[in-house]
Amino acid sequence: MTHPITILNAACHPDPYPYYASLREGPTLVFDAELKCWIASRAVVVQQVLESPACAVRPVAEPVPRNIAGGTAGEVFSNLIRMNEGQAHALPKQVIQSSLRKLDLSGISAYTQQHAAQLARKYDVTTGNGLTQYLLALPVHVMGSILGFEEETLPDLANWMADFVRCLSPLSTAEQIDAAHVAAQALQDNFRQLLQDSQAKPQGFLAGLQNEAELCGWQHADGTLSNLIGLLSQTYEATAGLAGNGLVALQAHPVLLQDLRADTSALAQKLSQFVAEVARYDASVQNTRRFVNQACEIAGQSLQAGDVIVVLLAAANRDAAANADPDMLQLNRADRKVFTFGHGRHACPGQDIAERITATCLSHLLSTAAFDFAALRWTYRASLNGRIPVFTHNI
């Protein structure tokens, strides 16, 4: 039985898009009296909220969620650039962005091809559980290799990340929070050692990041550790969700699937376009929140300090004012507007990496003869904002 859809369960609803359309047709910015928050669904309003200096990623009175404050996971959270504003956000973001821009995307494809083949021998992708574990493990293995982890450490890294990200959800249990603190400590310890050893690999990502930090004048050891963990955590679920939603979209579009499998000469280019469109069409990050830190006006509404806005990124993606024929999946969409990876000062710096990993992953599955798209069955992981398929089939 499907429960009535709300902003609290829309991300894991089988089809939230008619609900989002109904919200877009309503007031430009609507207040939900029961949930005590404003809801932004139209593209122009979502963009205004994300660009407003009065709208912050955390409430002033609670920079770290109280359920993890005082533990190692809370310490990591407190330093994340995506959870901070001002200088605490701008300088480390500059360092991270500059370092990521220097990454060779063809190298990311090579790592993904390598790990896609290796993990396919570990996880049976013809079963629902195997496919789900495969999609979650692959991004961490790829980014772990880029960051300098040894091959034998990558399975532990994936486990630590699985434990750590659970603390980022308000749905986490006390046991999951405890496990997240342990995982955060393990991640800190391992990254600290990697940073110490990085100068022995002057061409590596971590050596380049430390050089970039020195050039920018950002000397914050704990901040460096935390944001390396943050880079992995953003890669972990969002990329797995993007790949999973790509598989779901291919099942729903059999003609496109047939075309991709038939035209191998243009497969890489078409998959790149396909993944960019899936990020818009069925976002792996459906919403985010902003906290008003000073009186302001958004979409004609007067907001006060302390107000909360739920920003429906997935609804904005399907706003006809931003993308023509928004409910159609189009590979060659002109002027595609995508809010999934954020916008403005908090736009995700790893978008190109996530899309490249996803495209290469899908290419591997398309070439796997035993992989039957028609047999896929799935539900969605319980989440307030992530849309991550949990596959349940057996091919």
C-alpha positions as CSV (number, residue, x, y, z in Angstrom):
1,M,0.0,0.0,0.0
2,T,1.4,3.4,-1.0
3,H,1.1,6.1,1.7
4,P,-0.1,9.6,0.9
5,I,2.8,11.6,-0.5
6,T,4.3,14.5,1.4
7,I,7.6,16.3,1.2
8,L,8.8,13.9,3.9
9,N,8.4,10.8,1.8
10,A,8.5,12.1,-1.8
11,A,12.1,11.2,-2.4
12,C,11.4,7.5,-2.0
13,H,7.9,7.5,-3.5
14,P,7.5,5.4,-6.7
15,D,6.5,8.5,-8.7
16,P,6.7,11.9,-6.9
17,Y,6.6,14.0,-10.0
18,P,2.8,14.5,-10.3
19,Y,3.0,15.7,-6.6
20,Y,5.8,18.1,-7.5
21,A,3.8,19.4,-10.4
22,S,0.8,20.2,-8.2
23,L,3.1,22.1,-5.9
24,R,4.5,24.2,-8.8
25,E,1.0,25.1,-9.8
26,G,0.3,26.5,-6.3
27,P,1.8,29.6,-4.6
28,T,5.3,30.5,-5.5
29,L,6.4,29.9,-2.0
30,V,4.0,28.0,0.3
31,F,4.1,27.6,4.0
32,D,3.3,24.1,5.5
33,A,1.8,24.9,8.9
34,E,2.0,21.3,10.0
35,L,5.7,20.9,9.2
36,K,6.5,24.5,10.0
37,C,8.5,25.2,6.9
38,W,8.3,27.0,3.6
39,I,8.3,24.9,0.4
40,A,10.0,26.1,-2.8
41,S,9.2,24.1,-6.0
42,R,9.4,26.4,-9.0
43,A,12.8,26.8,-10.7
44,V,12.9,30.6,-10.4
45,V,12.2,30.4,-6.6
46,V,14.6,27.5,-6.0
47,Q,17.3,29.5,-7.7
48,Q,16.5,32.6,-5.7
49,V,16.7,30.7,-2.4
50,L,20.0,29.0,-3.3
51,E,21.5,32.3,-4.3
52,S,20.3,34.3,-1.3
53,P,22.9,35.2,1.3
54,A,20.2,35.2,3.9
55,C,19.6,31.5,3.4
56,A,22.2,29.3,5.0
57,V,22.8,25.5,4.9
58,R,22.6,25.2,8.7
59,P,20.7,27.1,11.4
60,V,22.8,29.6,13.3
61,A,21.9,28.0,16.7
62,E,22.7,24.5,15.6
63,P,25.8,24.4,13.2
64,V,26.1,20.7,13.9
65,P,23.1,18.4,14.4
66,R,22.6,17.7,18.1
67,N,22.5,14.0,17.6
68,I,26.1,13.9,16.5
69,A,27.5,16.9,18.3
70,G,30.4,16.0,20.6
71,G,31.5,12.9,18.7
72,T,34.0,12.4,15.9
73,A,31.3,12.4,13.2
74,G,30.1,15.8,14.5
75,E,33.7,17.1,14.4
76,V,33.9,16.1,10.7
77,F,30.5,17.6,10.0
78,S,31.5,20.9,11.6
79,N,34.3,21.4,9.1
80,L,32.5,20.4,5.9
81,I,32.5,23.2,3.3
82,R,29.0,22.2,2.2
83,M,27.8,22.8,5.8
84,N,29.5,26.2,6.3
85,E,29.2,29.7,5.1
86,G,31.5,32.7,4.6
87,Q,35.3,32.2,4.9
88,A,34.8,28.7,6.4
89,H,33.2,27.7,3.1
90,A,34.8,29.9,0.4
91,L,38.5,29.2,1.0
92,P,38.4,25.4,1.3
93,K,35.9,25.2,-1.6
94,Q,38.4,27.1,-3.7
95,V,41.1,24.5,-2.8
96,I,38.8,21.5,-3.4
97,Q,37.5,22.9,-6.7
98,S,40.9,23.7,-8.1
99,S,42.2,20.3,-7.1
100,L,39.3,18.5,-8.7
101,R,39.5,20.5,-11.9
102,K,43.0,19.1,-12.4
103,L,41.8,15.5,-12.3
104,D,42.0,13.7,-15.6
105,L,38.4,12.5,-16.4
106,S,39.8,9.8,-18.7
107,G,41.8,8.5,-15.6
108,I,38.5,8.4,-13.7
109,S,37.0,6.3,-16.5
110,A,40.0,3.9,-16.4
111,Y,39.6,3.5,-12.6
112,T,35.9,2.9,-13.0
113,Q,36.4,0.3,-15.7
114,Q,38.9,-1.5,-13.5
115,H,36.8,-1.5,-10.4
116,A,33.6,-2.2,-12.3
117,A,35.1,-5.5,-13.6
118,Q,36.6,-6.4,-10.2
119,L,33.4,-5.7,-8.2
120,A,31.3,-7.6,-10.7
121,R,33.3,-10.7,-9.7
122,K,32.6,-10.0,-6.0
123,Y,28.9,-9.0,-6.3
124,D,26.4,-10.9,-8.5
125,V,24.7,-8.0,-10.4
126,T,22.0,-10.4,-11.7
127,T,20.5,-10.3,-8.1
128,G,18.9,-7.3,-6.5
129,N,21.1,-7.3,-3.4
130,G,24.3,-7.9,-5.5
131,L,23.4,-5.0,-7.8
132,T,22.6,-2.6,-5.0
133,Q,25.9,-3.4,-3.2
134,Y,27.8,-3.1,-6.5
135,L,26.4,0.4,-7.2
136,L,27.2,1.6,-3.7
137,A,30.7,0.2,-3.6
138,L,31.9,1.3,-7.0
139,P,32.1,5.1,-6.5
140,V,34.0,4.7,-3.2
141,H,36.4,2.3,-4.8
142,V,37.1,4.7,-7.7
143,M,37.5,7.8,-5.5
144,G,39.5,5.8,-2.9
145,S,42.0,4.9,-5.7
146,I,42.2,8.5,-6.8
147,L,42.8,9.6,-3.3
148,G,45.6,7.1,-2.8
149,F,44.1,4.2,-0.8
150,E,45.7,0.8,-1.4
151,E,43.7,-1.8,-3.2
152,E,43.3,-4.0,-0.1
153,T,42.0,-1.1,2.0
154,L,39.1,-0.2,-0.4
155,P,36.6,-2.7,1.0
156,D,37.2,-1.3,4.5
157,L,36.8,2.2,3.1
158,A,33.4,1.3,1.6
159,N,32.3,-0.1,4.9
160,W,33.4,3.0,6.8
161,M,31.7,5.2,4.4
162,A,28.5,3.2,4.6
163,D,28.6,3.6,8.4
164,F,29.5,7.3,8.3
165,V,26.9,8.6,6.0
166,R,24.1,7.2,8.1
167,C,24.8,9.9,10.7
168,L,23.9,12.6,8.1
169,S,20.2,11.5,8.1
170,P,17.7,12.5,10.8
171,L,16.3,9.0,10.5
172,S,19.4,7.4,12.0
173,T,19.2,5.3,15.1
174,A,21.4,5.6,18.2
175,E,23.3,2.5,17.1
176,Q,23.9,3.9,13.7
177,I,25.2,7.2,15.2
178,D,27.6,5.2,17.4
179,A,28.9,3.3,14.3
180,A,29.3,6.6,12.4
181,H,31.6,8.0,15.1
182,V,33.7,4.9,14.9
183,A,33.8,5.1,11.1
184,A,34.7,8.8,11.2
185,Q,37.6,8.1,13.5
186,A,38.9,5.3,11.1
187,L,38.5,7.6,8.2
188,Q,40.4,10.4,9.9
189,D,43.2,8.1,10.9
190,N,43.6,6.7,7.4
191,F,43.4,10.1,5.6
192,R,45.9,11.5,8.1
193,Q,48.4,8.8,7.2
194,L,47.7,9.3,3.5
195,L,48.4,13.0,3.7
196,Q,51.7,12.3,5.6
197,D,52.7,9.9,2.8
198,S,51.5,12.0,-0.1
199,Q,54.7,13.9,-0.8
200,A,56.2,10.5,-1.8
201,K,53.7,10.7,-4.7
202,P,54.1,14.3,-5.9
203,Q,51.8,13.7,-8.9
204,G,49.0,12.3,-6.7
205,F,45.8,14.1,-5.9
206,L,46.6,14.6,-2.2
207,A,50.0,16.2,-2.8
208,G,48.3,18.5,-5.3
209,L,45.6,19.4,-2.9
210,Q,48.1,20.2,-0.1
211,N,50.1,22.4,-2.5
212,E,46.9,24.1,-3.6
213,A,46.0,24.7,0.1
214,E,49.4,26.3,0.7
215,L,49.0,28.6,-2.3
216,C,45.6,29.7,-1.2
217,G,46.7,30.2,2.4
218,W,44.3,27.5,3.8
219,Q,46.2,25.7,6.5
220,H,43.6,23.8,8.5
221,A,44.6,20.2,9.1
222,D,41.2,19.1,10.6
223,G,39.4,20.9,7.8
224,T,41.4,19.0,5.2
225,L,40.7,15.6,6.7
226,S,37.0,16.4,7.1
227,N,36.5,17.6,3.5
228,L,38.3,14.6,2.1
229,I,35.8,12.5,4.0
230,G,33.1,14.8,2.7
231,L,34.2,14.3,-0.8
232,L,33.8,10.6,-0.4
233,S,30.5,10.8,1.3
234,Q,29.0,13.0,-1.4
235,T,30.3,10.5,-4.0
236,Y,29.0,7.5,-2.1
237,E,25.2,7.7,-2.2
238,A,24.5,10.4,-4.8
239,T,26.5,8.6,-7.4
240,A,25.0,5.2,-6.6
241,G,21.6,6.9,-6.8
242,L,22.4,8.4,-10.1
243,A,23.5,5.1,-11.5
244,G,20.5,3.3,-10.1
245,N,18.1,5.9,-11.5
246,G,19.8,5.5,-14.8
247,L,19.1,1.8,-14.8
248,V,15.4,2.5,-13.9
249,A,15.2,5.0,-16.7
250,L,16.6,2.5,-19.2
251,Q,14.0,-0.1,-18.3
252,A,11.3,2.5,-18.8
253,H,12.7,3.5,-22.2
254,P,13.4,0.2,-24.1
255,V,13.9,1.9,-27.5
256,L,16.7,4.0,-26.0
257,L,18.2,0.9,-24.3
258,Q,18.1,-0.9,-27.6
259,D,19.8,2.0,-29.4
260,L,22.6,2.3,-26.8
261,R,23.3,-1.4,-27.0
262,A,23.3,-1.4,-30.8
263,D,25.4,1.7,-31.5
264,T,28.7,0.9,-29.6
265,S,30.7,3.4,-31.7
266,A,28.8,6.4,-30.1
267,L,28.1,4.7,-26.8
268,A,30.4,6.9,-24.6
269,Q,29.0,10.2,-26.0
270,K,25.4,9.0,-25.7
271,L,25.9,7.7,-22.2
272,S,27.4,11.1,-21.2
273,Q,24.3,12.8,-22.5
274,F,22.0,10.2,-20.9
275,V,23.5,10.5,-17.4
276,A,23.3,14.3,-17.5
277,E,19.7,14.0,-18.5
278,V,18.9,11.4,-15.8
279,A,20.4,13.8,-13.2
280,R,17.7,16.2,-14.2
281,Y,14.9,13.8,-15.0
282,D,15.1,11.6,-11.8
283,A,17.4,13.3,-9.4
284,S,19.3,11.3,-6.9
285,V,19.2,14.3,-4.5
286,Q,15.6,15.4,-4.5
287,N,15.7,18.2,-2.0
288,T,17.8,20.2,0.3
289,R,17.1,22.7,3.2
290,R,18.0,26.3,3.8
291,F,17.7,28.2,7.1
292,V,17.0,31.9,7.1
293,N,19.6,33.7,9.1
294,Q,18.2,37.3,8.7
295,A,14.9,38.9,7.6
296,C,14.6,38.8,3.8
297,E,12.1,38.6,0.9
298,I,11.8,35.5,-1.3
299,A,9.3,35.3,-4.1
300,G,7.3,38.2,-2.6
301,Q,7.1,36.6,0.8
302,S,8.6,38.2,3.9
303,L,10.7,35.6,5.8
304,Q,12.2,35.9,9.2
305,A,15.4,34.6,10.9
306,G,14.7,31.1,12.0
307,D,12.4,30.2,9.1
308,V,13.2,26.9,7.3
309,I,12.8,26.4,3.5
310,V,12.6,22.9,1.9
311,V,14.1,23.4,-1.6
312,L,12.6,20.9,-4.0
313,L,15.5,20.4,-6.5
314,A,13.7,17.6,-8.3
315,A,10.6,19.7,-8.8
316,A,12.6,22.6,-10.2
317,N,14.3,20.2,-12.6
318,R,10.9,19.5,-14.1
319,D,9.7,23.0,-14.3
320,A,8.8,23.9,-17.9
321,A,10.1,27.4,-17.2
322,A,13.6,25.9,-16.9
323,N,13.4,22.9,-19.2
324,A,11.0,22.5,-22.2
325,D,9.0,19.3,-22.2
326,P,10.3,18.6,-18.7
327,D,8.6,15.2,-18.3
328,M,10.4,13.8,-21.3
329,L,13.8,12.2,-21.1
330,Q,15.8,13.8,-23.9
331,L,19.5,13.0,-24.6
332,N,20.1,16.1,-26.7
333,R,18.3,18.5,-24.5
334,A,19.3,22.1,-25.3
335,D,20.3,24.4,-22.4
336,R,19.6,21.8,-19.8
337,K,19.0,23.3,-16.4
338,V,19.8,20.9,-13.5
339,F,19.5,21.7,-9.8
340,T,20.4,18.2,-8.6
341,F,24.0,19.2,-7.8
342,G,23.0,22.4,-6.2
343,H,23.4,26.0,-7.5
344,G,25.5,29.0,-6.7
345,R,28.0,29.0,-3.9
346,H,27.1,25.5,-2.7
347,A,27.1,23.8,-6.1
348,C,28.7,20.4,-5.8
349,P,32.3,20.5,-7.1
350,G,32.3,16.8,-8.0
351,Q,29.4,16.8,-10.6
352,D,31.7,15.9,-13.5
353,I,33.3,13.1,-11.6
354,A,29.9,11.6,-10.5
355,E,28.6,11.7,-14.0
356,R,31.8,10.1,-15.4
357,I,31.7,7.3,-12.9
358,T,28.0,6.7,-13.6
359,A,28.4,6.7,-17.4
360,T,31.3,4.2,-17.2
361,C,29.4,2.0,-14.8
362,L,26.4,1.9,-17.1
363,S,28.6,1.1,-20.0
364,H,30.0,-1.9,-18.2
365,L,26.5,-3.2,-17.3
366,L,25.3,-2.6,-20.9
367,S,28.1,-4.9,-22.1
368,T,27.3,-7.6,-19.6
369,A,25.3,-10.2,-21.5
370,A,23.6,-11.7,-18.5
371,F,22.3,-8.4,-17.3
372,D,18.5,-8.2,-18.1
373,F,17.1,-4.7,-17.7
374,A,13.6,-6.0,-18.1
375,A,13.9,-8.1,-14.9
376,L,14.9,-5.1,-12.7
377,R,12.6,-4.6,-9.7
378,W,13.2,-2.0,-6.9
379,T,12.0,0.0,-4.0
380,Y,13.7,3.2,-2.7
381,R,15.9,3.5,0.4
382,A,14.1,5.3,3.2
383,S,15.4,8.9,3.0
384,L,14.2,12.5,3.4
385,N,16.1,13.7,0.4
386,G,18.0,10.9,-1.4
387,R,16.4,8.9,-4.2
388,I,18.4,5.6,-4.2
389,P,17.0,2.5,-5.7
390,V,17.3,-0.7,-3.7
391,F,17.0,-3.5,-6.2
392,T,15.1,-6.7,-5.3
393,H,15.1,-8.8,-8.4
394,N,16.7,-12.1,-9.3
395,I,17.5,-12.4,-13.0
